[in-house]
Amino acid sequence: MEQQLDRAPCGYLVLDQELRVVEMNSTLRNLTSVENPQHIHDLLTIASRMYFQTYFTPSIKMHGTVNEMFLTLKSAAGHMPVLMNAVEQNGLYECALIQMSVRGEYEKELLLAKRNAEKINRETVEAYEKLQHLMSEVESKQQQLIDLNSTLQQLSITDSLTGLKNRRYLEERLHDFLLQAQNGRKVALLILDIDYFKQVNDTYGHQIGDAVLQELAWHLETKVGTADIVARLGGEEFVVVMPDLGIEEGLAMADSLCKHIEAADWMHVPITVSIGIAIYAPGDEVGSLLSRADGFLYKAKANGRNCVFGNE
């Protein structure tokens, strides 16, 4: 699990279709008193188990989502109320759990501010300025709730080191592109790997290595088009998805990227990259397209690095 998501300010839980626990972030582990839970029922009170079984399964299977489901978790401090949102992704249920003590404080403040505003409005015109102040507080709290939801959404799809999109976002968007490719749309996929990156870390240290990754991310975003997707696959590997490009245009773009990176003015350590490129073929899925591009990447490495290899 990505470090940023593991430390997100809310619980994150992944269940399979039998409601067994697949993943669980540190935040949720710290909130509960259950060690190594195997099933969602291990985390819930008896009353919440019954409610969960009655409501969650039918709703997620019918709509593919569950919104603001109130549950009570077991915890070292006693029962803990939470709100859960869930969505089905590739046969798994991804769940976000927000402790009610946080959300409840916001909602209580909102309700109190609204009631006070109504009372002041009835009493006297002299309280107009106070009314305006209270209404401003209401808007501020509402915006904080909106910002919190937006932040959680961005954390789940962003690579914390480079600011690029992460593998989760990449696979979701690539799945969409492949559905369009079945109807004739072209899709080219590039996998880039930094040549001899281990030497950078060993010689200059991991802090400089991280700075190089960040600088490469900036170069990639600057060079590719706005319709393309740039994501960090992991480690020193990056992916560029270029819709509407066939093999000739894709190879030309990959070669241009390779030369641009070699000639770039690097702030820290100059690097080169090797690139593998694959074009959508009928029957391709996300895994097969990534695997084919990765195979071409290894051929580029074997061909001397700082070059491009693809299915010409």
N, C-alpha and C positions, 0 to 999 in steps of 0.2 A: 504494500500500500504506500502511496506517495506520502512523504513526510508532512506536507502541507495539509493534506486531507486527514492524516492520522491525528494531527493536533488542532483540527478545526474546532471552533467554539460551539460545536453541537455534536451529538452522537451520530455516528455513521455505521450502518449495519447492512450486510448483504445476506439474503436468505435464498436457498434454493426452493424449488416448487414443493418440497416436502417440509418447508419451513425450518430446515436445518441451517445453522449458522455457518456461513462461508467466510465472511470477513467481519471484523469489528474493530473500530479505531480506539486509540488509547483514551480519548475523551469519554467514550461510553464505558470502557472498562473501569475507569476511575470513578464514574458515577454509580456503578453497581458493585455489589458485594459478591458476585458470582464469578468464580474462576473457571475459565475454559468452558463456557456454555456450549452445548451441542445443539440445542433447539431453542427457538424463541420462547417456548414455555418456561425454560430455565431462568429467564430474565423477568418473568411476569408474576404478579400476585395471582392467586387462584381466581379471583373475580375477573381480573383482566384477561386471563387465559380464556375464560368462557366468552367474554365479549369479543376478544380477538378472533377466535375461531368462528364465531357467528357472523361477524361483520367483514373482517379483512379478506378472507379467502373468496367469498362471492364477489366482493367489490373489485378486487384486483384482477380476477379472471374475466369479469364482464367489461370493466372500463380500462384496465391496464394501469390504474392509478388509485391511490387512496389519499384523501386530503384531510389533514387536521384530525386525526383519530386520537382520542384521549385514552391514555393507558397509564397504569401504575407499575413502576419497576421496583424490584427488590434493591435495597441499598444498605450499606453499613449503618447509615443514619436512620433507617426505617423506610417506610414506603415513600416513593418519589413519583409525583405526577409529571408526565411528559406529554407533548403533542408529537405525533408521528405523521410524516408525509412519506409516501412510497410510490415507486414507479417500476413497472416491469421493463427490464432491459435484457434482451438476448436470453430469455428463459430464467433470469434471476430477478429477485426483488431487491432494489436498492432503497434503503430507508434512511431518512434523516429524523433525529429525535431531538427536540428542543425542550430543555427543562422548564417546567411551568413556572418555577419561581422567578425565572428571568422574564419570560413573556408576560406572566401574571402581573409583575410590577409595572410594566408598560401599560397594560390594559387597565389596571386600577388607576394609574395616574391619568390616563385618557378619560376614563369615566368620571373621576372626581373633577377634573378640569371642566368637562362639559356641564356637569351639574352646577358647579359654582358659576359658570358663565351664564347659565339660564337664570339662576337666582339673582345675580347682580343686575341682569337686564330688566327683571321685573321690579326691582327695588327703586332705583334712582338713576337719573341721567348722569349724576356726578361720578358714578362708578364706571363711566365709559372707558377711561384709560386702562383701568384694571381688567375690564372685559377684553379689551384688545390684547393685553398681555397674556391673559389666560388662553385666548384663542391661538395666539402665537405658539404657546407651549403645546397645544393640541397638535398643531401642524408639525411642530418639531418632532414630537414623539411619533407621529405617523410616518414622517420621513425617515426616522431612525429605523422603524420596522421595515420600510421598503429597502433602505440601504443594507440592512442586515441580510435580508433575503437575497439581494443582488450579490453581496459579497460571498455568501455561501455558494451561490451558483457559479460564480467566477472561480472560486477556489477549487471546485470540483473538476474544472476543465482546463486549468492553467498549470504549466510547469513552473514551480516556485523559483528555480534558479534563473532561467532565461526569460521568463515572461511569455514564452510561446505557448501555443496550445499543447496539451499533453496527449498521451496515447489514447486515453479514453475518448476525448473529443475527436481525435483523428479517426478512430475506428467507426464512430457513429456517423461522421460526415462521409467517410469513404464508403460506408454501406449505402448511403443515399446516392452517391455518385454511381455506384455499380448498378443500382436499380435503374438509373437513367441510361446507363451504358447498354443495358439489355434492350433498350429501344433505339439504339444507334448512336448515342453520344460517345465521343472518344474520351478516354481518361488515361493520362500518363502519370506514373508514380516514380519518384526518384528517392533512393536512399543514399545519404551522404555519410561518410565516416572520416573522421580526422586521421590523417596519416601520422603514425608514430606518436600518438597522443600520450602513451605511457611515458615516453621520454620527456615530454613537457612536464608532467607531474613529478617524475623522478628528479629532473634537473632543477625546476623552478618552484616546486611545491604545489599542493592542491589549490591554494588560494589563487595563484596565477592561472592554474588550469581552469578553474571556474570562470575567471575573467575572460579567458580565451573562448570558452563556450558561450558566454554572454555576448562577446564581440562578434562571433560567428553568427549567432542568432540575428543580430542587428544587420549584418551584411546580407543574410538571406532574405530577410523581410524587405530590405531596401531594393534588392535586385529583382525579386519576382513580382508578378502582377497582383493586383488587389483581389482578383477572382481566385487566386491560388491559395492553397492552405500550406502553411509552414508549421511543423510541429517537431517537438523533441521526442524521439522514440525511446530514448534511454541512453545513459552514459554519454559517449561522444557521437552517437548516431542521430541524424536528423532526417525528416521526411518532407518532401515537397510534393503535393498533389496538384496536378495541372489539368483541369478539365478542358476538353475541346482540342487537345493536342494529340496528334498521331506520332508514330515512331520518328519520322524525320524531324518534325518540329521539336519533339521531346529531346532527341539527341542533341540538336542544335542548342537548345536551352541549357541542357546539362553541361555541354562543352563550354558554353559561355560562363556558367556559374563556376566551373572548375578553374578556368583561366582568370576570372575576376578575383577569386579567393587567393590564387597564387600571387597576383599582382597587387593586391590590396595593401594599403598602408596600415600595418597592424600596430596598435598601441603597446602591446605586451610582447608576444612571441609570434613571428610569422609562421603560418601553417599552410599546408595544402590538404586537399580532400580527394578521396576516391568516390566515384558515384556509380551506382547500379540503377538502371532504368528498365521498367517493365510497362507494357501497354496492355490495357484490358483485352482479354480474349474471352469468347463465349464460354460460359460456365465458371468464370472466375468468381471467387468469394474474397472477402477481405484477407483472410489468411493466405490463400494461394497467391494473390497478387503481391502481398508483402514478401512472401517466401521466394517468389521468382525474382523480384528486384534484389533481395538479399543475396541470392545466388549470383546474380550478375555483379553485385558489389564485390564479392569475394574473387571473381574473375578479374575485376579491375585491380584489386590488391595484388593478385598473382601476376598481373601484367606490368607491374612496376610502380603502381600507385600514381596519384596525381593524374588520373585519367578517368575516362567514362567507358562503361561496357553495358550493352543492352541487347535486346532481341531485334537485331536489324533484319 
